[in-house]
Amino acid sequence: MTDIWFGLAILLLLLAFVFLLPGWRAAGARRLGGNKREALAELYRERSRELRAAVQSGAMDEKQFDQLEAELARELLSAQEEAQSTAPSRRGAGLLLGLAILVPAMTVGAYIWSDRPSEVAFYREMLASQQGQADAAAEERITSQLKARTESHPEDLSGRYVLAQRLLMSGDIAGAVDAYRYVVEREPQAASVKAELAQALFFAGGSKMTDEIQLLVSQVLESQPGNGTALGLAGIAAYEGGDYRKAREHWQGALQQLAPGSAAAEALAAGVARAEKALADAGEPVIVAHDSSDKSGPEIRVQVSLDSSVEVEASTPVFIYARSSESPMPLAIVRLTAGQLPTEVVLDESRAMMPGRSISTVDSVQLVARLALHGDARPAAGDWQGTIKTLPKANWSKAQSITIDQQL
């Protein structure tokens, strides 16, 4: 908040300078005008004394004196009127001074009575959450504020999309479905959101395919044939329908987006194997795809250690993960225990949680190592963690180091 008030103060000073400058000039002009009138009066008195001396010396008579003095008086009056007409009025200067005070006061009042300060505070809390620096109470407060914002700002689809992701991760599947559906209804071309809606509906229905899910999946694949989430769901639908070859094709398409060894890749590979077995049992030929395990991809090496002041049981879970600044969902994650620290872990494509969502899809990540006292990867009060707030892709080849020494 300090930087905002500092910028506002500079703006107000500039406004005050703009409004007061004409007033200062006017005051100077009035002083100059007063000095000029005094000089004219003194000149008049001096010329009048010279004319009187000429009468006394006999150089002119009284009639000539009266004529010349009258002419001199007219010249003085004309000069004084001209000087007065060029001097700005005090009323105009007072108006400028009043505006110089009123405009900044109205600006400050409008800012205070608007919702800008609360929006800035909320934005900073969101950043803290994404950087793993928010406790469980803060996370709940952020979700509540997002809900309130979506009600007061129904046009903010980005905020509702973030809310949907948070609700899905927190286990509020029904709330996530409603939020995803709201976005899709207003942005029907958002294929990736449709895919996540289909996934949320799949979870909400007890991992069962429905006509709505299949319709969403087909729409996503029409515009994004390589969407990993949609391919995974399409494979499930095909397998349940007995089309094992189609299921195998969909799962292989999703599998190609991940390096072998990840949890998501292993689940997809198991699905491919089941589809191939079903095909073989049915007497249909199966062509085994070429093994692409030598495919290289980005990786981040992280040395993780536990501060000596932290005392926990050796079996306490430790989650090390990378995520983007736009979403709290990990792009790559490793689960260890406190007894395995210190150690080095590698975050790469094989550690992705979902097809199509890995570190290769972003240019910068945040690294978090969290000692989860309650066994949950989500932050909770009492957990310990260490973070690297921003790690651009250019530095991924360098070994990183995180010490778990901050308690939530």
N, C-alpha and C positions, 0 to 999 in steps of 0.2 A: 504493500500500500504506500510505502514511503516514496517510491519512484513516481507514482501517479500524482501524489500531492506536490512533489518537487516540480514536476512538469507543469502542473496547474498554477503553481506560484509564479513560475517564469512567464506563463501566458498572461496572468493577471498584471504582472509588472509591465509587460509590453503594452497591454491595453491602457493601463494608467498613464504610461508615458505618452501614448498617442493622444489621449484625451487632454492631458495637462499641458502638452507642448504649446497648443494655441493660446491657452490661458497665460502661460509665461510670456509668450511673445506679446500678447495684448497688454500685460502689465508693463513690459518694457516700453511698448509704444506709448502708453499713457504717461510714463515718466518723461519720455522724450518730448511728448506734446506739451506737457506742463512747462518744461524748461524753455521751449520755443516761445510760448506765450509770455513768459517773464522777460525774455530777451527783447521781444517786440515792444513791450510796455516801456522798458528802459530806453530803447531807441527813440520812442515817441517823446519821452520826457527830455531826452538830450536835444532832439531837434527843436522842441518847443522852447527850451532855454536859449538856443542859438537865435531863433527868430525874435525872441524878446530882447536879446542883446542888440540885434540889428535895429530895432525900433528905438532903443535908448540911444544908440549912436547916431541916429538920424538917417541911416541907410534906407529905411522904408517907413511908411506911415502906418497908422492903426488899421486903415482899410485893407492895405496889402497884407498886414499881419493876420487879420481875421480870415481872409481868403486862404492864405497858405496853411494856417492852423487847422481850418476846416478840412482842407484836402488831406493834410497829414492824419487827421482823425479817421477819415474814411479809409485810407490805406491801412491803418492799424486794425480797424474793425474787420476789413476784408481778410487780412492775413490771419487774424484770430479765428474767424469762421472756417477758413480752409484747414487750419491745424486741428480744429475740433472735429471736423467731418472725417478726417483720416484716422482718428483714434478709436479703437474698438470699445464697445460699451462694456461696462462692468456686468451688466445683466447677462451678456453672451458668455463672458468668462465664468460667471457663476453657474450657468447651465452646463458648461463643459466640465467644471469641477464636480457638479452633482452627478453627471453621467459617469465620470471616472470612478466615483464611489459606488454608484448604483449598479453598473454593469458587472463588475467583479463580484459584488454581493449576490446578485441574482444568479451568476454562474455557479458560485459555491453552493448556494441554496438548491439550485436545480440538480447538481450532482449528488448532494447529500440525500435529497428526497427521491431520487431515482433509484433503480435497483442495480446500478453499476458497481458500487462497493461490494455487494453480496455476490455478484457474478465473478468479480476478480478473486474473491476469497474462495469461491467454489472451484474456479479453474485451478487455483494453486493446490487445493485439496486433491483434485483429480490427478495433477502431476505427482503429488506425493504418493498417491495410490499406485500409479503406474511404475513408480520408482521403488515400490516395496517399502515405503516409509509410513504407511498408514496402518493403525491397529484395527482390530475387529470392530470396535465402536465407530471408528472413522469410516470404515468400509460400509457399515450399515447406514451411517449418516449420508454418505455419498449416494448410495442407492435410493434412500428416501428423498434426497434433494433432486435426484434425476427424475423420480416419479412425479414430484411436485412440479418440476420444470416442464415435463411433457404435458401436464394438465394445463399449465398457464401458457405454454408456448407449443400448441399442437402442431405448428408448422415446422418445428425443429426435428427433422427426421434423423439427423446425425445423432442427436442426443438420445432419441428413442432407440436407435440401433445399438448404441453403447449400452443402454439400459438392458436391452434384450440379451446381449452377451453376458452381462453381469448376472442377470437372473438365471440364465442357463447354467453358469458355472456354480452359482450358489444353490442350485437344486430346485429353484422355483420354475419348473418346466412350464406350467400353465401360464404364468406371467410372461415368460420368454416367448411363448407361442403368440400371445396377444400382441406383444410389442413388435415381434417380427411381422406378424400379419398386418399390423397398422402401416408399417413402412412399405410392405409389398403392395398393398392396395393403392398407395399414393405414388409409388415408384415401380410400376410393373416391369420396367426394363432392368431393374437391379438384380441380375442373375445370381450373384453371389449371396445376396440376402435371401433370395428364394431358396437356394440350396440349404442355407442354415435354417430357414423355416421348415423345410422338409425334414431335416435332421431332428429339429425340436419336436415336430409332430410324431416322428418315429419313436423318440424316447417317451413322449407323452402317451402313446398308444401301446406301451409295453413291448417295444421293439417289433411291432407288426406293421406290415405295409398296408396302406389304404389307397383308394382311388385318388384322393386328393394329393397324397404324397407322390404317387406315380405321375400325376399330371404336372406337378411342380418340377419333378425331376426331368421329365421330357422337355419342358419349356427351358430349363437351364441348359441341358445338353444341346438344344437347338442353337442357342446363342453362344454357349461356352462348352464345346465338345470335350475339353480337357479338364473340366471342373472335377476335382478329386472327390469331393463330398457327394456330388450327384452321381458320379460313376460308381462309388461304393454302394449307394442306395439302389441304383439301377441293377447292379449285380445281385443284390439281395432279392429284388422283385423277380428277376429272371430265374434265379435258383428256385424260389418258392413256386414259380409257375412251371417248373420242369424244363426250362430252356437252359440246360447246363452249359452249352457252348456259348450262348450269349452272356451268361453270368461270368464265365471264364474270361471272355473278351473285356467286359466292363471292369472286372477286378484287375486284370493285367494292365489296362489303361491307367487305372488309379495307382497300381503298384509301380509303374514306370516313373512316377513323379517322386518316388522316395528311394533313398539308398537302402540296400538290404541291411537288416538287423534292427531297424526301428520297431517299436511296438506296433505301430500302425501297419508297417510293411509286413511284419510277421503274421498279423491277423489277416491281411489280404492274401498273403502267400498261402495260408492255411485254407482260405476260401477257394483259391485257385486249385489247390490240391484236391479238395472235396469235389469241385466241379469236374476235374479231370478223371477222378475215380468213378464218378457217376457216369461219365461218358464211356469209360472203359467197360464198366459193368453192362452198359447198354450195347456194347459191341461196336461203338463208333470210334473211328481213328482219332488219335490225339497227337498233335504235333507239339513237341515241347519247345518252348521259346528259348532263344539263345540267352545264356546267363550273362547279364550285364553287371556283375558284381564289381568289375574293375572301374565302373563309372566314378569319376572323381567329383568332388563338390566342395563347397566352403566348409571350414571347420574353425572352431574357437577352442583353444586350450586354456584351461583355467586351473591354477593351483589354489586349492581351497584348504584353509586351516581354521582351527578353533582357538579363540583367544584363551590364554591360560586362566583367566578369571572366570570362565564359563564352566560350571561343573554340572554334568548331566550323565545319565546312564549311557553306556556304550551302544545300546540298542535304539536310542532315540533317532527317528528318521531325519535325514538331511536332504533337502531338495535343492538342486542346482539347475537353474534354467535361464534361458534367454527369451526375451519377448520384445515386441515392437513398442514404440511409444503410443501407437494408436489403439492397441488392444491389450487387455490384461492376460489374454490367453497365451501360454508358453508356446514358442515356436520349436524349442528343443529342450528336453528335460532329462535329468539323471537323478535317480534316487539312491542315496547311500545311507549309512548310519554314522553316528558320531564316532564309533570305535574305528572307523576306516580313515578318519582324518588324522594328519594331513595327507592329501593325495592330489593327483592331477586327473581331471576329467576332460573329455573331449565332447564338445557340443557340435554335432554335425547333422546331416540329413537323416542319419540312422536314428536320431533321437527325437524326430518329429512326432507330435501327438496325432496329427490328422493329415490325410493326403492333401497336397496342395498348399499346406501351411507350414513352411519351414524357414530356416534362416536364409535360404537362397532367394527368398521372395522380398527381402527388405535390404536397405542400404545401411541401416544402423540398428543396434539392439541395446537393450538394458540387461545387465547380468545381475542375478540375484542368487545368493546362497542362504537358505533359511533352515535353521534348526527348529523343527516343528515339534514342540513339546506335546501337542495333542494329536500328532500323526497326520495332520491335514496340510496339504500344500498351500492352502489359503492362509493369509496372515491372521494370527490370533494374539490376544494379549498374553504377554509372557514369552513369546517366541524370541529367538535370537536370529540376527541376520547380518549379512554384509552385502554391499551392492557396488556396482559400477554403473553410474547413472546413464552414461552415453558412451557407446563404443562404435565408432564409424567403421564401415567395411574395410577401409584402408588399413586399419590397425588389427584386423582379425588374425593376421599371420603372426603377430607378436604374442608371446605368452603373457597371460593375465594372472593377477593374483588377488584373491579375496580373503579377508579375515573376518570371521563371524564374531563380531564384538558389540553389536548394537541390540539392545532389548526393546521390544515393542511394548 
